[in-house]
Amino acid sequence: MLPGFAALAFVQSLRWSALLSPAFDQIATRFVGLSFFAAFLSALGGALLLRAQPSWRLLPIGDGAAQTLRPFTWAAAGLVFFGQLLITANVLVGASAAASTAANALIALLHLALIAGVLVALGRLRAAAQPDPEKPARNSLLAIVALVVWLAVLVAFVATLTGYVNFALKTAQWMVWGAIVGATLYLMMTFTDDACRAALSSSNRIGRSANSGFGVGNRTVDQIGVLLSAVLRLMLIMLAFGAVMAPFGAGVTSVFELFGTLAGGITVGEITISPGAVLRSIAVLFVALAIMRGLQHWLVNSYLPTTAMDAGAQNSVTMVARYAGIIAAVLWALAALGIGMEKLAVVLGALSVGIGFGLQAITQNFVSGLILLAERPVKIGDWVRIGNQEGDVKRINVRSTEIQVADRSTLIVPNSELITKTIQNMTLAAPIGRIQLQFSVPIESDLDAVRTMLFTAFADQSEVLDDPEVKVFIDSVDGGRAKLNCFAYVASPRDAYPVRSALLFTLLRQFREAGIDLGATTTRMELIGTPPAVGAAAGAAGIMAGPTDAAR
């Protein structure tokens, strides 16, 4: 900004001194404007290249490339300044057609030389950056852009030589102008993206306030920042496109006219959707979600703890209230957008066919989830068995239920499976757990002592209940061994397995110390009938030995 203000101060001092004629006053005004623009162009090149501060550089180029390209930005600033000032002066002083044409041709050739010099420098830098010259890197987009620019330079140069000076000048100026707009767009898009991500981040005060006040998750805050950045960058691209097309009559004002049309709203059927209505709907949605979060906080922390509901029932009430609040918030936001219940009913009616076919499974799981929350055949904290899997119910959502199995992994079961299929809920009616021990001891053992050891072992376990009492039975006597069957009970099925294991450790140690064998039941194999070969040999032996031996 300083060169422009310096030029403005200089021109204003001349005006106050009455040293400018009306014609030169117009040139002076043009001089001030070109000073601002040339200074901006030079500063833009310095901001993008940053020769002295490579760690701040935005462009993915090395120090050598920055040093090489920096003089071209100064040349472009000087060429734009002096070229436009010369053209303005020729017009205001009424220079002859030949002089104006010669000046325009010189300016066009200088522009073309500048563009060609930049292309040559970029080509050399790219070639020097390749590790293997025989295998150049393939970048189709850069190659196409370079080819198009070279063709434009060639066409403009031929047009200058053949007398089409104004065409060549416009073409050269448009290419330089396009490069300036592109560099500005790159800088503004980078700044916009950084600003949006920094302002709407889960780690700053705005993100924490959105999380605590409206219940917006940290990832959602980050996503809003990314979406806002995308919208603003899209607007910048549209403005840049209008600026590039300004020499052809479609300037930035055309883009603003398009924005004005969009601001007026887009009518779809009987509904007019405008940016103001969308913003109003989003604000209503956030307010409704904040109210819903406050009510849910009051339910969880104030009201439900005073009731006689268990943890599962409180969770069911909380989940139903949460989903009802979300539905109410969405309906309220749609009403603020201009979509009333009667219009929403038409939309839902049109979607009913798709719900009936494509979304049948999702709808079934949704309804099943509501049934689970209402009837509570399965609630959080229950121990259930589904097929060959069993575990604790950790969370009941509208679509699925999460069950944590023994290996700490999570089994996600669709809610329809819990409604339509048979499951075993081991803790639904607060049942007690049963422990069963089956083993055998030799018949010669002191069975009364064994029975006493069993009762003592069960009594030493504090988890074993006194009511129902412990039972010890002899099922049968087989193969010289007495088969014992013992039953004991604990407060919960969850305690049965660890208590059973502890009992086995104790009994195995005591039986070993008492010399009681707990081995497998003795198996005896008997042959029924006589094989033919053995029968024939026995017959022959009977004939030789006589009747008495054969009978014996």
LOFIKOL-178752 format. One record per residue (C-alpha): residue number from 1; x negated, y negated, z. Coordinates in nm, 2 decimals. Layout:
residues N
(NUM (X Y Z)),
...
This chain:
residues 552
(1 (0.00 0.00 0.00)),
(2 (-0.29 -0.24 0.06)),
(3 (-0.38 -0.31 -0.30)),
(4 (-0.02 -0.39 -0.38)),
(5 (0.01 -0.62 -0.09)),
(6 (-0.32 -0.79 -0.19)),
(7 (-0.19 -0.84 -0.54)),
(8 (0.14 -0.98 -0.40)),
(9 (-0.04 -1.22 -0.17)),
(10 (-0.26 -1.34 -0.46)),
(11 (0.04 -1.39 -0.70)),
(12 (0.24 -1.56 -0.43)),
(13 (-0.04 -1.80 -0.36)),
(14 (-0.05 -1.89 -0.73)),
(15 (0.32 -1.95 -0.72)),
(16 (0.30 -2.17 -0.42)),
(17 (0.02 -2.37 -0.59)),
(18 (0.24 -2.41 -0.90)),
(19 (-0.03 -2.26 -1.12)),
(20 (0.19 -2.01 -1.30)),
(21 (0.40 -2.09 -1.61)),
(22 (0.73 -1.90 -1.66)),
(23 (0.57 -1.66 -1.91)),
(24 (0.27 -1.59 -1.69)),
(25 (0.51 -1.55 -1.39)),
(26 (0.66 -1.25 -1.56)),
(27 (0.31 -1.11 -1.62)),
(28 (0.23 -1.17 -1.26)),
(29 (0.54 -0.99 -1.14)),
(30 (0.44 -0.70 -1.37)),
(31 (0.09 -0.72 -1.22)),
(32 (0.22 -0.68 -0.87)),
(33 (0.43 -0.38 -0.96)),
(34 (0.15 -0.21 -1.15)),
(35 (-0.08 -0.27 -0.85)),
(36 (0.15 -0.08 -0.62)),
(37 (0.20 0.20 -0.87)),
(38 (-0.18 0.24 -0.95)),
(39 (-0.27 0.23 -0.58)),
(40 (0.00 0.50 -0.52)),
(41 (-0.14 0.71 -0.80)),
(42 (-0.49 0.69 -0.67)),
(43 (-0.37 0.77 -0.31)),
(44 (-0.17 1.06 -0.44)),
(45 (-0.48 1.21 -0.60)),
(46 (-0.68 1.16 -0.28)),
(47 (-0.40 1.32 -0.07)),
(48 (-0.39 1.63 -0.28)),
(49 (-0.76 1.67 -0.33)),
(50 (-0.90 1.55 0.01)),
(51 (-1.27 1.58 -0.09)),
(52 (-1.39 1.48 0.26)),
(53 (-1.15 1.70 0.46)),
(54 (-1.12 2.04 0.28)),
(55 (-0.95 2.20 0.59)),
(56 (-0.65 1.97 0.53)),
(57 (-0.63 2.03 0.16)),
(58 (-0.29 2.16 0.04)),
(59 (-0.39 2.27 -0.31)),
(60 (-0.55 2.61 -0.32)),
(61 (-0.87 2.49 -0.48)),
(62 (-1.24 2.47 -0.38)),
(63 (-1.46 2.18 -0.30)),
(64 (-1.62 2.18 -0.64)),
(65 (-1.28 2.16 -0.82)),
(66 (-1.18 1.87 -0.59)),
(67 (-1.50 1.68 -0.66)),
(68 (-1.45 1.74 -1.04)),
(69 (-1.09 1.63 -1.05)),
(70 (-1.10 1.33 -0.83)),
(71 (-1.25 1.09 -1.10)),
(72 (-0.96 1.18 -1.33)),
(73 (-0.71 1.04 -1.08)),
(74 (-0.90 0.71 -1.07)),
(75 (-0.91 0.70 -1.45)),
(76 (-0.54 0.77 -1.47)),
(77 (-0.46 0.49 -1.22)),
(78 (-0.68 0.24 -1.41)),
(79 (-0.54 0.35 -1.75)),
(80 (-0.18 0.31 -1.63)),
(81 (-0.25 -0.03 -1.47)),
(82 (-0.44 -0.18 -1.76)),
(83 (-0.24 -0.01 -2.04)),
(84 (0.10 -0.12 -1.91)),
(85 (-0.03 -0.46 -1.83)),
(86 (-0.17 -0.50 -2.18)),
(87 (0.16 -0.39 -2.34)),
(88 (0.35 -0.64 -2.12)),
(89 (0.12 -0.92 -2.20)),
(90 (0.14 -0.85 -2.58)),
(91 (0.52 -0.87 -2.56)),
(92 (0.53 -1.18 -2.35)),
(93 (0.27 -1.38 -2.54)),
(94 (0.42 -1.27 -2.87)),
(95 (0.12 -1.09 -3.02)),
(96 (0.13 -1.00 -3.38)),
(97 (0.25 -0.65 -3.50)),
(98 (-0.09 -0.55 -3.60)),
(99 (-0.24 -0.65 -3.27)),
(100 (0.04 -0.47 -3.08)),
(101 (0.00 -0.16 -3.29)),
(102 (-0.38 -0.15 -3.24)),
(103 (-0.34 -0.20 -2.87)),
(104 (-0.07 0.08 -2.85)),
(105 (-0.29 0.31 -3.06)),
(106 (-0.59 0.25 -2.83)),
(107 (-0.38 0.31 -2.52)),
(108 (-0.23 0.63 -2.67)),
(109 (-0.58 0.76 -2.76)),
(110 (-0.71 0.69 -2.41)),
(111 (-0.41 0.88 -2.26)),
(112 (-0.48 1.17 -2.49)),
(113 (-0.85 1.17 -2.41)),
(114 (-0.77 1.17 -2.04)),
(115 (-0.53 1.47 -2.08)),
(116 (-0.78 1.66 -2.29)),
(117 (-1.05 1.59 -2.04)),
(118 (-0.84 1.73 -1.75)),
(119 (-0.76 2.04 -1.96)),
(120 (-1.12 2.10 -2.04)),
(121 (-1.23 2.05 -1.68)),
(122 (-0.96 2.29 -1.56)),
(123 (-1.07 2.55 -1.81)),
(124 (-1.43 2.53 -1.70)),
(125 (-1.34 2.55 -1.34)),
(126 (-1.12 2.85 -1.40)),
(127 (-1.39 3.02 -1.60)),
(128 (-1.65 2.95 -1.33)),
(129 (-1.43 3.10 -1.07)),
(130 (-1.40 3.43 -1.24)),
(131 (-1.63 3.70 -1.09)),
(132 (-1.64 3.89 -1.42)),
(133 (-1.63 3.68 -1.74)),
(134 (-1.55 3.99 -1.95)),
(135 (-1.23 4.05 -1.75)),
(136 (-1.06 3.71 -1.72)),
(137 (-0.77 3.68 -1.49)),
(138 (-0.43 3.69 -1.65)),
(139 (-0.18 3.41 -1.56)),
(140 (0.08 3.39 -1.83)),
(141 (0.25 3.07 -1.69)),
(142 (-0.07 2.87 -1.67)),
(143 (-0.18 2.99 -2.01)),
(144 (0.16 2.89 -2.16)),
(145 (0.15 2.55 -2.00)),
(146 (-0.20 2.48 -2.11)),
(147 (-0.12 2.59 -2.47)),
(148 (0.19 2.36 -2.48)),
(149 (0.00 2.06 -2.35)),
(150 (-0.28 2.12 -2.60)),
(151 (-0.02 2.14 -2.88)),
(152 (0.14 1.82 -2.76)),
(153 (-0.20 1.64 -2.75)),
(154 (-0.28 1.76 -3.10)),
(155 (0.06 1.65 -3.23)),
(156 (0.02 1.31 -3.06)),
(157 (-0.33 1.26 -3.20)),
(158 (-0.22 1.34 -3.56)),
(159 (0.08 1.11 -3.51)),
(160 (-0.16 0.83 -3.41)),
(161 (-0.38 0.88 -3.72)),
(162 (-0.08 0.89 -3.95)),
(163 (0.07 0.57 -3.82)),
(164 (0.34 0.70 -3.58)),
(165 (0.17 0.51 -3.29)),
(166 (0.48 0.45 -3.08)),
(167 (0.57 0.82 -3.09)),
(168 (0.22 0.92 -2.99)),
(169 (0.22 0.66 -2.71)),
(170 (0.55 0.78 -2.57)),
(171 (0.44 1.14 -2.58)),
(172 (0.11 1.07 -2.41)),
(173 (0.27 0.85 -2.14)),
(174 (0.54 1.11 -2.08)),
(175 (0.28 1.38 -2.02)),
(176 (0.09 1.16 -1.77)),
(177 (0.42 1.06 -1.61)),
(178 (0.52 1.43 -1.58)),
(179 (0.20 1.51 -1.41)),
(180 (0.25 1.23 -1.16)),
(181 (0.61 1.34 -1.09)),
(182 (0.49 1.70 -1.05)),
(183 (0.21 1.61 -0.80)),
(184 (0.45 1.39 -0.60)),
(185 (0.71 1.67 -0.60)),
(186 (0.45 1.92 -0.47)),
(187 (0.35 1.69 -0.19)),
(188 (0.71 1.61 -0.09)),
(189 (0.82 1.97 -0.10)),
(190 (0.53 2.07 0.13)),
(191 (0.61 1.79 0.37)),
(192 (0.98 1.87 0.37)),
(193 (0.92 2.24 0.44)),
(194 (0.68 2.17 0.72)),
(195 (0.91 1.91 0.87)),
(196 (1.22 2.13 0.87)),
(197 (1.04 2.43 1.01)),
(198 (0.89 2.21 1.28)),
(199 (1.21 2.04 1.37)),
(200 (1.43 2.35 1.37)),
(201 (1.21 2.60 1.54)),
(202 (1.29 2.84 1.82)),
(203 (0.98 2.72 2.01)),
(204 (1.07 2.35 2.04)),
(205 (1.33 2.16 2.24)),
(206 (1.59 2.16 1.97)),
(207 (1.57 2.54 1.92)),
(208 (1.59 2.60 2.30)),
(209 (1.89 2.37 2.33)),
(210 (2.07 2.55 2.05)),
(211 (1.99 2.88 2.22)),
(212 (2.11 2.78 2.56)),
(213 (2.40 2.56 2.47)),
(214 (2.55 2.73 2.16)),
(215 (2.43 3.08 2.20)),
(216 (2.23 3.06 1.87)),
(217 (1.96 3.32 1.86)),
(218 (1.59 3.23 1.81)),
(219 (1.58 3.40 1.47)),
(220 (1.90 3.21 1.37)),
(221 (1.74 2.88 1.46)),
(222 (1.44 2.96 1.24)),
(223 (1.67 3.07 0.96)),
(224 (1.86 2.74 0.98)),
(225 (1.53 2.56 0.94)),
(226 (1.44 2.77 0.64)),
(227 (1.78 2.72 0.48)),
(228 (1.77 2.34 0.54)),
(229 (1.42 2.33 0.38)),
(230 (1.55 2.52 0.08)),
(231 (1.85 2.28 0.03)),
(232 (1.63 1.96 0.06)),
(233 (1.37 2.10 -0.17)),
(234 (1.63 2.19 -0.42)),
(235 (1.75 1.82 -0.41)),
(236 (1.39 1.71 -0.46)),
(237 (1.36 1.93 -0.76)),
(238 (1.67 1.78 -0.91)),
(239 (1.55 1.43 -0.84)),
(240 (1.21 1.51 -1.00)),
(241 (1.39 1.66 -1.31)),
(242 (1.58 1.33 -1.34)),
(243 (1.26 1.13 -1.31)),
(244 (1.08 1.33 -1.57)),
(245 (1.37 1.30 -1.81)),
(246 (1.39 0.92 -1.75)),
(247 (1.21 0.83 -2.08)),
(248 (1.49 1.02 -2.27)),
(249 (1.78 0.82 -2.10)),
(250 (1.88 1.08 -1.83)),
(251 (1.71 0.93 -1.52)),
(252 (1.75 0.96 -1.15)),
(253 (2.08 0.77 -1.16)),
(254 (2.23 1.07 -1.35)),
(255 (2.13 1.30 -1.06)),
(256 (2.29 1.06 -0.81)),
(257 (2.60 1.06 -1.02)),
(258 (2.60 1.44 -1.00)),
(259 (2.56 1.41 -0.62)),
(260 (2.85 1.17 -0.61)),
(261 (3.07 1.42 -0.80)),
(262 (2.98 1.69 -0.56)),
(263 (3.05 1.46 -0.26)),
(264 (3.40 1.41 -0.39)),
(265 (3.47 1.78 -0.35)),
(266 (3.52 2.08 -0.57)),
(267 (3.87 2.20 -0.61)),
(268 (3.93 2.58 -0.63)),
(269 (4.30 2.65 -0.67)),
(270 (4.48 2.44 -0.41)),
(271 (4.17 2.41 -0.18)),
(272 (3.93 2.12 -0.21)),
(273 (3.58 2.19 -0.06)),
(274 (3.36 1.88 0.00)),
(275 (3.03 1.85 0.18)),
(276 (3.20 1.65 0.45)),
(277 (3.45 1.92 0.50)),
(278 (3.18 2.18 0.52)),
(279 (2.98 1.98 0.77)),
(280 (3.30 1.93 0.98)),
(281 (3.37 2.30 0.96)),
(282 (3.02 2.39 1.08)),
(283 (3.05 2.14 1.37)),
(284 (3.38 2.29 1.47)),
(285 (3.23 2.64 1.45)),
(286 (2.94 2.54 1.68)),
(287 (3.17 2.37 1.93)),
(288 (3.41 2.67 1.94)),
(289 (3.11 2.91 1.99)),
(290 (2.99 2.70 2.27)),
(291 (3.33 2.71 2.44)),
(292 (3.34 3.09 2.39)),
(293 (3.00 3.13 2.54)),
(294 (3.10 2.92 2.84)),
(295 (3.41 3.13 2.89)),
(296 (3.21 3.45 2.86)),
(297 (2.96 3.33 3.11)),
(298 (3.24 3.25 3.35)),
(299 (3.39 3.59 3.30)),
(300 (3.07 3.78 3.36)),
(301 (2.93 3.57 3.65)),
(302 (3.24 3.44 3.83)),
(303 (3.56 3.63 3.77)),
(304 (3.48 3.99 3.69)),
(305 (3.25 4.04 3.99)),
(306 (3.55 3.96 4.21)),
(307 (3.77 4.24 4.06)),
(308 (3.77 4.61 4.14)),
(309 (3.65 4.70 3.79)),
(310 (3.34 4.91 3.75)),
(311 (3.05 4.81 3.53)),
(312 (3.20 4.99 3.22)),
(313 (3.54 4.82 3.26)),
(314 (3.38 4.48 3.30)),
(315 (3.17 4.54 2.99)),
(316 (3.48 4.63 2.79)),
(317 (3.66 4.32 2.90)),
(318 (3.36 4.11 2.81)),
(319 (3.32 4.26 2.47)),
(320 (3.69 4.22 2.38)),
(321 (3.68 3.86 2.50)),
(322 (3.37 3.80 2.30)),
(323 (3.51 3.93 1.97)),
(324 (3.84 3.76 2.03)),
(325 (3.65 3.43 2.08)),
(326 (3.45 3.48 1.77)),
(327 (3.76 3.54 1.56)),
(328 (3.93 3.24 1.71)),
(329 (3.62 3.02 1.64)),
(330 (3.61 3.14 1.27)),
(331 (3.98 3.07 1.22)),
(332 (3.94 2.72 1.38)),
(333 (3.64 2.65 1.14)),
(334 (3.84 2.77 0.84)),
(335 (4.13 2.54 0.94)),
(336 (3.88 2.25 0.96)),
(337 (3.76 2.34 0.61)),
(338 (4.12 2.32 0.49)),
(339 (4.20 2.69 0.47)),
(340 (4.51 2.74 0.68)),
(341 (4.66 3.07 0.80)),
(342 (4.90 3.10 0.51)),
(343 (4.61 3.07 0.26)),
(344 (4.40 3.31 0.46)),
(345 (4.68 3.56 0.46)),
(346 (4.68 3.55 0.08)),
(347 (4.30 3.61 0.07)),
(348 (4.34 3.90 0.32)),
(349 (4.61 4.05 0.11)),
(350 (4.39 4.03 -0.20)),
(351 (4.11 4.20 0.00)),
(352 (4.33 4.47 0.14)),
(353 (4.28 4.69 -0.17)),
(354 (3.91 4.66 -0.13)),
(355 (3.93 4.73 0.24)),
(356 (4.15 5.04 0.17)),
(357 (3.89 5.19 -0.07)),
(358 (3.54 5.05 -0.04)),
(359 (3.56 4.95 0.33)),
(360 (3.76 5.23 0.47)),
(361 (3.49 5.38 0.68)),
(362 (3.39 5.04 0.83)),
(363 (3.76 4.96 0.91)),
(364 (3.80 5.30 1.07)),
(365 (3.49 5.25 1.29)),
(366 (3.61 4.89 1.38)),
(367 (3.95 5.02 1.49)),
(368 (3.79 5.31 1.68)),
(369 (3.56 5.06 1.86)),
(370 (3.86 4.86 1.97)),
(371 (4.03 5.19 2.10)),
(372 (3.71 5.28 2.29)),
(373 (3.70 4.94 2.45)),
(374 (4.07 4.96 2.54)),
(375 (4.12 5.33 2.65)),
(376 (3.76 5.38 2.77)),
(377 (3.73 5.75 2.71)),
(378 (3.36 5.68 2.69)),
(379 (3.21 5.39 2.88)),
(380 (2.87 5.25 2.94)),
(381 (2.68 5.46 3.19)),
(382 (2.85 5.79 3.09)),
(383 (2.65 6.10 3.02)),
(384 (2.80 6.26 2.71)),
(385 (2.72 6.55 2.49)),
(386 (2.78 6.54 2.11)),
(387 (2.69 6.86 1.93)),
(388 (2.34 6.95 2.05)),
(389 (2.26 6.60 2.16)),
(390 (2.33 6.45 2.50)),
(391 (2.24 6.13 2.67)),
(392 (2.35 5.81 2.84)),
(393 (2.58 5.56 2.68)),
(394 (2.39 5.23 2.67)),
(395 (2.60 5.01 2.45)),
(396 (2.95 5.01 2.28)),
(397 (2.97 4.79 1.97)),
(398 (3.27 4.74 1.75)),
(399 (3.12 4.96 1.48)),
(400 (2.90 5.21 1.66)),
(401 (2.79 5.33 2.00)),
(402 (2.43 5.36 2.12)),
(403 (2.33 5.67 2.32)),
(404 (1.99 5.71 2.47)),
(405 (1.88 6.07 2.46)),
(406 (1.62 6.25 2.67)),
(407 (1.32 6.14 2.46)),
(408 (1.41 5.77 2.50)),
(409 (1.52 5.74 2.14)),
(410 (1.86 5.59 2.06)),
(411 (2.13 5.79 1.89)),
(412 (2.37 5.56 1.70)),
(413 (2.71 5.73 1.66)),
(414 (2.99 5.57 1.46)),
(415 (3.29 5.50 1.68)),
(416 (3.52 5.72 1.47)),
(417 (3.31 6.02 1.57)),
(418 (3.39 5.95 1.93)),
(419 (3.76 5.92 1.86)),
(420 (3.83 6.20 1.61)),
(421 (3.58 6.47 1.73)),
(422 (3.54 6.66 2.05)),
(423 (3.28 6.53 2.29)),
(424 (3.19 6.63 2.64)),
(425 (3.19 6.35 2.89)),
(426 (3.01 6.48 3.19)),
(427 (3.07 6.18 3.41)),
(428 (3.42 6.06 3.31)),
(429 (3.60 6.17 3.62)),
(430 (3.30 6.16 3.86)),
(431 (3.25 6.54 3.85)),
(432 (2.99 6.71 4.07)),
(433 (2.70 6.90 3.92)),
(434 (2.66 7.27 3.95)),
(435 (2.33 7.46 4.00)),
(436 (2.32 7.83 3.91)),
(437 (2.02 8.06 3.99)),
(438 (2.01 8.42 3.85)),
(439 (1.73 8.67 3.93)),
(440 (1.68 9.02 4.05)),
(441 (1.48 9.18 4.33)),
(442 (1.39 9.54 4.40)),
(443 (1.66 9.74 4.58)),
(444 (1.41 9.83 4.85)),
(445 (1.36 9.46 4.95)),
(446 (1.52 9.32 5.26)),
(447 (1.83 9.16 5.09)),
(448 (1.94 9.00 5.41)),
(449 (1.60 8.82 5.44)),
(450 (1.63 8.72 5.07)),
(451 (1.98 8.58 5.14)),
(452 (1.85 8.39 5.44)),
(453 (1.56 8.24 5.23)),
(454 (1.81 8.13 4.97)),
(455 (2.04 7.95 5.21)),
(456 (1.74 7.79 5.38)),
(457 (1.60 7.67 5.05)),
(458 (1.93 7.52 4.95)),
(459 (1.97 7.35 5.29)),
(460 (1.63 7.19 5.26)),
(461 (1.73 7.01 4.95)),
(462 (1.91 6.69 5.05)),
(463 (2.08 6.65 4.72)),
(464 (2.27 6.98 4.76)),
(465 (2.62 6.92 4.89)),
(466 (2.77 7.09 5.19)),
(467 (3.12 7.09 5.03)),
(468 (3.16 7.29 4.82)),
(469 (2.94 7.53 5.01)),
(470 (2.65 7.73 4.87)),
(471 (2.74 8.08 4.74)),
(472 (2.51 8.38 4.70)),
(473 (2.64 8.69 4.53)),
(474 (2.51 9.03 4.42)),
(475 (2.64 9.08 4.07)),
(476 (2.52 9.44 4.03)),
(477 (2.26 9.70 4.10)),
(478 (2.09 9.84 3.79)),
(479 (1.76 10.01 3.74)),
(480 (1.66 10.00 4.10)),
(481 (1.70 9.62 4.12)),
(482 (1.97 9.40 4.28)),
(483 (2.09 9.12 4.05)),
(484 (2.16 8.80 4.25)),
(485 (2.38 8.51 4.13)),
(486 (2.36 8.18 4.34)),
(487 (2.57 7.86 4.31)),
(488 (2.51 7.52 4.47)),
(489 (2.65 7.18 4.40)),
(490 (2.51 6.82 4.37)),
(491 (2.67 6.48 4.36)),
(492 (2.62 6.43 3.98)),
(493 (2.55 6.64 3.68)),
(494 (2.24 6.42 3.63)),
(495 (2.09 6.57 3.95)),
(496 (2.15 6.93 3.86)),
(497 (1.84 6.99 3.65)),
(498 (1.57 6.83 3.87)),
(499 (1.72 6.99 4.19)),
(500 (1.73 7.33 4.02)),
(501 (1.37 7.30 3.92)),
(502 (1.27 7.20 4.28)),
(503 (1.45 7.51 4.41)),
(504 (1.28 7.74 4.17)),
(505 (0.94 7.60 4.27)),
(506 (1.02 7.66 4.64)),
(507 (1.17 8.01 4.60)),
(508 (0.89 8.14 4.37)),
(509 (0.64 8.04 4.63)),
(510 (0.83 8.19 4.92)),
(511 (0.90 8.52 4.75)),
(512 (0.54 8.55 4.65)),
(513 (0.43 8.49 5.01)),
(514 (0.68 8.75 5.13)),
(515 (0.57 9.01 4.87)),
(516 (0.91 9.02 4.70)),
(517 (0.88 9.11 4.33)),
(518 (1.08 8.89 4.10)),
(519 (0.97 9.08 3.79)),
(520 (1.19 9.18 3.50)),
(521 (1.44 9.47 3.54)),
(522 (1.28 9.81 3.47)),
(523 (1.39 9.95 3.13)),
(524 (1.41 10.33 3.07)),
(525 (1.45 10.48 2.72)),
(526 (1.63 10.82 2.68)),
(527 (1.64 11.03 2.37)),
(528 (1.99 11.17 2.29)),
(529 (1.97 11.49 2.08)),
(530 (1.68 11.69 1.96)),
(531 (1.49 11.61 1.64)),
(532 (1.50 11.90 1.38)),
(533 (1.13 11.97 1.38)),
(534 (1.12 11.99 1.76)),
(535 (1.43 12.21 1.76)),
(536 (1.28 12.46 1.52)),
(537 (0.96 12.49 1.72)),
(538 (1.15 12.54 2.04)),
(539 (1.36 12.82 1.87)),
(540 (1.05 13.00 1.76)),
(541 (0.90 12.97 2.10)),
(542 (1.22 13.12 2.25)),
(543 (1.21 13.42 2.02)),
(544 (0.85 13.50 2.12)),
(545 (0.91 13.44 2.49)),
(546 (1.23 13.62 2.53)),
(547 (1.58 13.52 2.65)),
(548 (1.48 13.43 3.00)),
(549 (1.21 13.17 2.90)),
(550 (1.43 13.03 2.63)),
(551 (1.71 12.97 2.88)),
(552 (1.47 12.82 3.13)),
